[in-house]
Amino acid sequence: MLAFLLRRVGQAILVMLTVGLIAFSLFRFVGDPVVYMGGQDATEAQRELWRRELGLDRPFFVQYWSFVKNAAHGEFGLSLRQVQPVSRLIADRLPATLELSFVAALLAVLAGIPMGIYTALRPRSWLSHALLAGSLAGVSLPTFLIGILLILVFSVTLGWLPSFGRGDVVQLGGWSTGFLTASGLKSLILPAITLGLFQMTLIQRLVRSEMLEVLRTDYIRFARARGLTDRAVHFRHALKNTLVPVITITGLQLGAIIAFAIITETVFQWPGMGLLFIQSVNFADVPVMAAYLCLVAAFFVLINLVVDLLYYAVDPRLRIETQ
């Protein structure tokens, strides 16, 4: 177990170093941040001074290694646009993104699994056909288009829900939350539906296909032959085995929800990390962009590590292979 854990942690560290290196390599081509800082009125001497003060005149790998050392201590340098610590900017925006991602993931799971079960058990009903058609639209339509359509219907036409912003928030220590205010909850509905719709339809179709596969297995036929009720067969035997791969995919999709939030936050002007990243791209704010990508990669790596450890704990074949 210890060797397995150390190997996975070593792979996670290697992935994080590679993500940081790729981020820094790509962002060298997005523009010179000193040009944005000084504008057209800045002289070349002033720009050179700013480059030296920010460390932008140093070799690339020196800048990268400095970033890695600081990131290991939770420091990502200064934002070139706002001249504030990047860690503070991310800490201010992180609650909004995590709350949006949490609600979207909860919606995807609580709606996707029951719909997948129903479409598998009642494949010929009109509701199953409607749900499958809707899931096809949810998978096919781009996220920004879904958000714009929801704004058009529920904000512009009906006027029921706000079209942008986070609403009123409450400070709980260093954490800001919109769960405790009416405007915060109303502002959360449309972005959460937009962000969670793709994951919900993915989970629905996955549960349906897995359950149809399980219902055709021999032990389900044997359970029916023993005289068990349909409820016992479906929910005690079939569903339990169906959810094994579903839980894995759902866990991995949590990182995808955080990564995809960048589009939803831009459409709804949600003050989270995704909107901060877009604003940083427009300004060529390399420290913020690199920190954001490394943070998203860290979520993916952490979730994958947890999934690997759970598989190791429940699957004896992996323990045998590592001996």
C-alpha positions as CSV (number, residue, x, y, z in Angstrom):
1,M,0.0,0.0,0.0
2,L,2.8,2.4,0.9
3,A,4.7,1.7,-2.4
4,F,1.5,2.2,-4.4
5,L,0.8,5.5,-2.6
6,L,4.3,6.8,-3.1
7,R,4.2,5.9,-6.8
8,R,0.9,7.8,-7.3
9,V,2.1,10.8,-5.3
10,G,5.3,10.9,-7.4
11,Q,3.3,10.8,-10.6
12,A,1.0,13.6,-9.3
13,I,4.1,15.8,-8.6
14,L,5.4,15.1,-12.1
15,V,2.1,16.1,-13.6
16,M,2.0,19.3,-11.7
17,L,5.5,20.3,-12.7
18,T,4.7,19.5,-16.3
19,V,1.5,21.6,-16.2
20,G,3.4,24.5,-14.7
21,L,6.1,24.2,-17.4
22,I,3.5,24.1,-20.2
23,A,1.6,27.0,-18.8
24,F,4.7,29.2,-18.6
25,S,5.8,28.1,-22.1
26,L,2.4,29.0,-23.7
27,F,1.9,32.3,-21.9
28,R,5.2,33.7,-23.3
29,F,3.3,34.2,-26.6
30,V,0.2,36.0,-25.2
31,G,2.0,39.4,-25.2
32,D,4.2,41.6,-23.1
33,P,2.5,42.6,-19.8
34,V,4.8,45.6,-19.5
35,V,3.2,47.1,-22.6
36,Y,-0.3,46.8,-20.9
37,M,1.0,48.3,-17.7
38,G,2.5,51.4,-19.1
39,G,0.4,52.0,-22.1
40,Q,1.5,54.0,-25.1
41,D,2.9,56.9,-22.9
42,A,5.6,54.8,-21.2
43,T,9.2,55.2,-22.3
44,E,11.4,52.3,-23.2
45,A,13.6,53.1,-20.1
46,Q,10.5,52.8,-17.8
47,R,9.5,49.5,-19.4
48,E,13.0,48.1,-18.9
49,L,12.9,49.2,-15.3
50,W,9.5,47.4,-14.8
51,R,10.9,44.2,-16.4
52,R,13.8,44.2,-14.0
53,E,11.6,44.9,-10.9
54,L,9.1,42.1,-12.0
55,G,11.9,39.7,-12.9
56,L,10.8,39.4,-16.5
57,D,14.3,40.0,-17.7
58,R,15.6,36.7,-16.2
59,P,15.8,33.5,-18.2
60,F,12.7,31.5,-18.7
61,F,13.7,28.5,-16.5
62,V,14.9,30.8,-13.8
63,Q,11.4,32.4,-13.7
64,Y,9.8,29.0,-13.8
65,W,11.8,27.6,-11.0
66,S,11.1,30.7,-8.9
67,F,7.4,30.1,-9.5
68,V,7.6,26.5,-8.5
69,K,9.4,27.3,-5.2
70,N,6.9,30.0,-4.3
71,A,3.9,27.9,-5.3
72,A,5.1,25.1,-2.9
73,H,4.6,27.7,-0.1
74,G,1.2,28.9,-1.4
75,E,2.6,32.0,-3.1
76,F,2.2,32.7,-6.8
77,G,3.8,36.2,-7.0
78,L,2.1,39.5,-7.8
79,S,-0.6,40.1,-10.3
80,L,0.8,42.3,-13.1
81,R,-2.7,43.8,-13.6
82,Q,-3.8,44.5,-10.1
83,V,-0.4,44.6,-8.4
84,Q,-1.7,42.3,-5.6
85,P,-0.6,38.9,-4.4
86,V,-2.1,36.2,-6.7
87,S,-2.9,34.0,-3.7
88,R,-5.1,36.8,-2.3
89,L,-6.9,37.2,-5.6
90,I,-7.6,33.5,-5.9
91,A,-8.7,33.3,-2.2
92,D,-11.2,36.0,-2.9
93,R,-12.6,34.3,-6.0
94,L,-12.4,30.7,-4.9
95,P,-15.6,30.6,-2.7
96,A,-17.7,31.8,-5.7
97,T,-16.3,29.1,-8.0
98,L,-16.5,26.3,-5.4
99,E,-20.1,27.2,-4.5
100,L,-21.2,27.3,-8.2
101,S,-19.4,24.0,-8.9
102,F,-20.8,22.3,-5.8
103,V,-24.4,23.2,-6.7
104,A,-23.9,22.2,-10.4
105,A,-22.4,18.8,-9.3
106,L,-25.2,18.3,-6.8
107,L,-27.8,19.0,-9.5
108,A,-26.1,16.7,-12.0
109,V,-26.0,13.8,-9.6
110,L,-29.4,14.2,-8.0
111,A,-31.1,14.6,-11.4
112,G,-28.9,12.5,-13.7
113,I,-28.9,9.2,-11.7
114,P,-32.7,9.0,-11.3
115,M,-33.3,9.9,-14.9
116,G,-30.8,7.3,-16.0
117,I,-32.5,4.6,-13.9
118,Y,-35.9,5.5,-15.3
119,T,-34.9,5.5,-18.9
120,A,-33.2,2.1,-18.4
121,L,-36.2,0.5,-16.6
122,R,-38.9,2.1,-18.9
123,P,-37.1,2.4,-22.2
124,R,-40.3,2.5,-24.3
125,S,-42.2,5.1,-22.4
126,W,-42.8,8.6,-23.8
127,L,-41.0,10.2,-20.9
128,S,-37.9,8.1,-21.5
129,H,-37.9,9.2,-25.2
130,A,-38.3,12.9,-24.0
131,L,-35.5,12.5,-21.5
132,L,-33.1,10.9,-24.0
133,A,-33.9,13.7,-26.6
134,G,-33.2,16.3,-23.9
135,S,-30.0,14.6,-22.9
136,L,-28.9,14.6,-26.5
137,A,-29.5,18.4,-26.7
138,G,-27.7,18.9,-23.4
139,V,-24.6,17.0,-24.7
140,S,-24.6,18.7,-28.1
141,L,-25.3,22.4,-27.3
142,P,-22.3,24.5,-26.2
143,T,-22.3,25.8,-22.7
144,F,-22.3,29.5,-23.6
145,L,-25.4,29.0,-25.9
146,I,-27.3,27.3,-23.0
147,G,-26.5,30.1,-20.7
148,I,-27.6,32.7,-23.3
149,L,-30.9,30.9,-23.9
150,L,-31.6,30.7,-20.2
151,I,-30.9,34.4,-19.7
152,L,-33.2,35.2,-22.7
153,V,-36.1,33.1,-21.3
154,F,-35.9,33.5,-17.5
155,S,-34.2,36.9,-17.2
156,V,-35.2,39.0,-20.2
157,T,-38.6,37.5,-21.2
158,L,-40.0,36.4,-17.8
159,G,-37.9,38.5,-15.5
160,W,-37.8,35.8,-12.8
161,L,-34.1,35.5,-12.2
162,P,-31.0,37.8,-12.4
163,S,-28.9,37.5,-15.5
164,F,-25.5,38.4,-14.0
165,G,-23.6,38.7,-10.7
166,R,-23.6,36.8,-7.5
167,G,-26.2,38.7,-5.6
168,D,-25.7,39.6,-1.9
169,V,-23.1,37.5,0.0
170,V,-22.4,37.0,3.7
171,Q,-18.9,36.9,5.2
172,L,-18.2,33.9,7.4
173,G,-14.7,34.4,8.6
174,G,-12.6,34.5,5.4
175,W,-15.3,32.8,3.3
176,S,-18.0,34.6,1.4
177,T,-21.2,32.7,0.7
178,G,-24.4,33.5,-1.2
179,F,-26.3,30.5,0.3
180,L,-27.7,32.7,3.2
181,T,-29.3,35.4,1.1
182,A,-32.3,35.3,-1.2
183,S,-30.6,37.2,-4.0
184,G,-27.6,35.0,-3.7
185,L,-29.7,31.9,-4.1
186,K,-31.6,33.4,-7.0
187,S,-28.4,34.4,-8.7
188,L,-27.0,30.9,-8.4
189,I,-29.9,29.1,-10.2
190,L,-29.1,29.9,-13.9
191,P,-25.3,29.5,-13.7
192,A,-25.7,26.2,-11.8
193,I,-28.1,24.8,-14.4
194,T,-25.9,26.0,-17.2
195,L,-22.8,24.4,-15.7
196,G,-24.4,21.2,-14.5
197,L,-26.5,20.4,-17.6
198,F,-23.8,18.7,-19.6
199,Q,-22.6,16.7,-16.6
200,M,-26.2,15.7,-15.8
201,T,-26.9,14.4,-19.3
202,L,-23.6,12.6,-19.3
203,I,-24.4,10.8,-16.0
204,Q,-27.9,10.0,-17.2
205,R,-26.7,8.3,-20.3
206,L,-23.9,6.5,-18.5
207,V,-26.3,5.2,-15.8
208,R,-28.8,4.1,-18.5
209,S,-26.2,2.2,-20.5
210,E,-24.6,0.6,-17.5
211,M,-27.9,-0.5,-16.0
212,L,-29.1,-2.0,-19.3
213,E,-25.8,-3.9,-19.4
214,V,-26.2,-5.2,-15.9
215,L,-29.9,-6.2,-16.4
216,R,-28.7,-8.6,-19.1
217,T,-26.2,-10.5,-16.9
218,D,-26.7,-14.0,-15.6
219,Y,-26.9,-13.2,-11.9
220,I,-29.9,-10.8,-12.6
221,R,-31.7,-13.7,-14.5
222,F,-30.9,-16.0,-11.5
223,A,-32.3,-13.4,-9.1
224,R,-35.5,-13.2,-11.1
225,A,-35.7,-17.0,-11.2
226,R,-35.5,-17.1,-7.4
227,G,-38.7,-15.1,-7.3
228,L,-37.3,-11.7,-6.1
229,T,-39.5,-8.7,-6.8
230,D,-38.6,-6.2,-9.5
231,R,-37.8,-3.6,-6.8
232,A,-35.3,-5.9,-5.2
233,V,-33.7,-6.9,-8.5
234,H,-33.5,-3.4,-9.8
235,F,-32.4,-1.5,-6.7
236,R,-30.7,-4.1,-4.5
237,H,-28.7,-5.9,-7.2
238,A,-28.6,-4.1,-10.5
239,L,-28.3,-0.5,-9.2
240,K,-25.5,-1.3,-6.8
241,N,-23.3,-2.8,-9.5
242,T,-24.3,0.0,-11.9
243,L,-23.0,2.7,-9.7
244,V,-19.5,1.4,-9.4
245,P,-18.3,2.9,-12.7
246,V,-20.7,5.8,-12.3
247,I,-19.2,6.9,-9.1
248,T,-15.7,6.9,-10.7
249,I,-16.8,9.0,-13.7
250,T,-18.8,11.4,-11.4
251,G,-15.7,11.9,-9.2
252,L,-13.6,12.7,-12.2
253,Q,-16.2,15.1,-13.5
254,L,-15.9,17.3,-10.4
255,G,-12.6,18.6,-11.7
256,A,-14.2,19.1,-15.2
257,I,-16.9,21.2,-13.6
258,I,-14.4,23.5,-12.0
259,A,-12.5,23.8,-15.3
260,F,-15.7,24.4,-17.4
261,A,-16.8,27.1,-15.0
262,I,-14.7,29.5,-16.9
263,I,-17.3,29.7,-19.7
264,T,-20.3,29.9,-17.4
265,E,-18.7,32.6,-15.2
266,T,-17.9,34.7,-18.3
267,V,-21.5,34.5,-19.6
268,F,-23.1,35.3,-16.2
269,Q,-20.2,37.7,-15.0
270,W,-19.9,35.4,-12.0
271,P,-17.1,36.7,-9.8
272,G,-15.1,33.5,-9.6
273,M,-11.7,32.2,-10.7
274,G,-12.8,31.6,-14.3
275,L,-13.7,35.3,-14.8
276,L,-10.4,36.2,-13.2
277,F,-8.6,34.0,-15.7
278,I,-10.3,35.6,-18.7
279,Q,-9.5,39.1,-17.4
280,S,-5.9,38.0,-16.9
281,V,-5.6,36.7,-20.4
282,N,-6.7,40.0,-21.8
283,F,-4.0,41.7,-19.8
284,A,-1.3,39.0,-20.3
285,D,-1.1,38.6,-16.5
286,V,1.1,35.5,-16.6
287,P,1.3,34.8,-12.8
288,V,-2.5,34.7,-12.4
289,M,-3.0,32.5,-15.5
290,A,-0.3,30.1,-14.5
291,A,-1.7,29.9,-10.9
292,Y,-5.2,29.3,-12.2
293,L,-4.2,26.4,-14.5
294,C,-2.0,24.9,-11.8
295,L,-4.9,25.0,-9.3
296,V,-7.3,23.4,-11.8
297,A,-4.7,20.7,-12.5
298,A,-4.3,20.2,-8.8
299,F,-8.0,19.5,-8.5
300,F,-7.8,16.9,-11.3
301,V,-4.7,15.3,-9.8
302,L,-6.2,15.1,-6.3
303,I,-9.4,13.5,-7.5
304,N,-7.6,11.0,-9.6
305,L,-5.4,10.1,-6.7
306,V,-8.4,9.6,-4.4
307,V,-10.1,7.4,-7.1
308,D,-6.9,5.3,-7.5
309,L,-6.7,4.8,-3.7
310,L,-10.4,3.8,-3.5
311,Y,-9.9,1.3,-6.3
312,Y,-6.9,-0.1,-4.5
313,A,-8.9,-0.5,-1.4
314,V,-11.9,-2.2,-2.9
315,D,-10.4,-4.2,-5.8
316,P,-8.2,-7.1,-4.6
317,R,-6.8,-7.6,-8.1
318,L,-4.8,-4.3,-7.8
319,R,-3.3,-5.4,-4.5
320,I,-2.2,-8.7,-6.1
321,E,-0.6,-6.9,-9.1
322,T,1.4,-4.6,-6.9
323,Q,2.8,-7.4,-4.7
